[in-house]
Amino acid sequence: MIVVTGATGNIGRALVARLLADGAAVRALTRDPARAGLPAETDTVRADLADTSDLTPLLTGADALFLNLAAGGDRAAVALTGAAVRAGVRRIVLNSSMAVTDTPADDTHHIARLHAGLERAVRGSGLEWTFIRGGNYATNALAWAPSIRATGVVRDAHPDARGVPVHEADLADVAAAALLDRTGAHLGQAYPVTGPAELTVAQQVAEIGRATGKETRVEQISEEAAAEAMAGPHFPKEAALELVRMFGRTVEAPAFPVSDAVERITGRPARTFAQWARDHAADFS
């Protein structure tokens, strides 16, 4: 039995499908099972991860846990790690971030600090572990969907910022390989996972245009305006501005190099952003 947190998110939904296809039993944790829309063979369980008082029953009988910080925040993720120990779970595969560098710099970077703290908690649990450090999620481009649908224009502070966007299905495939591993090959590994090629923001927007058959372009705005647009109730403007400035530094070079982890672990090349755009064309149309 494998427990999946964030099961209705982009990575989680792809992971559930992949695990089921491989014959694994899956327990998916979600706030609202009735609206989860997961395959019928999934054991879909209601879980309020904000209540960390007793999460152990959610993990009883499980062999492995896919842990996603986005599913309930860092407090819930640390509590789930402790619950996994109490429930007798053997392995945790953590959806982490390439922002983690395993250096003192991790304590000064907003994104790295959160993930590095959780990595330390998982390492300290005594359980088997694997970290999937994603870099630039292709699904981040979904934030452009409303403006592309409305006007075909994406407003961004750094049109020439470069990334190596990774398809959520590739992240799920790597996570599945680690969760199902019977050889121990993935234990104690921290895998940086990227897409197969470097692309600028403008190039990604153009790929979405090709996938939808709609004219698209990027209009440059200030860093301040970009941070205002990105900020929200759970993401303060200061953190958003830090992220926008980090993107600005990638105009000269991407924040993360291209990784061959997907091909090494799954045996096939990573999916391109063009394929991601085709897979999500309906979101932009």
Secondary structure, DSSP 8 states (H G I E B T S, - for coil): -EEESSTTSHHHHHHHHHHHHTT--EEEEES-GGGT---TTSEEEE--TT--S--HHHHTT-SEEEEEGGGTHHHHHHHHHHHHHHHT--EEEEEEETT--SSGGGGTSHHHHHHHHHHHHHHHTTSEEEEEEE-EEGGGGGGGHHHHHHTSEEEES-TT-EE-EE-HHHHHHHHHHHHH-SSSTTTTEEEEE--SS-EEHHHHHHHHHHHHT---EEEE--HHHHHHHH-BTTB-HHHHHHHHHHHHHTTTS-SS----HHHHHHSS----HHHHHHHTHHHH-
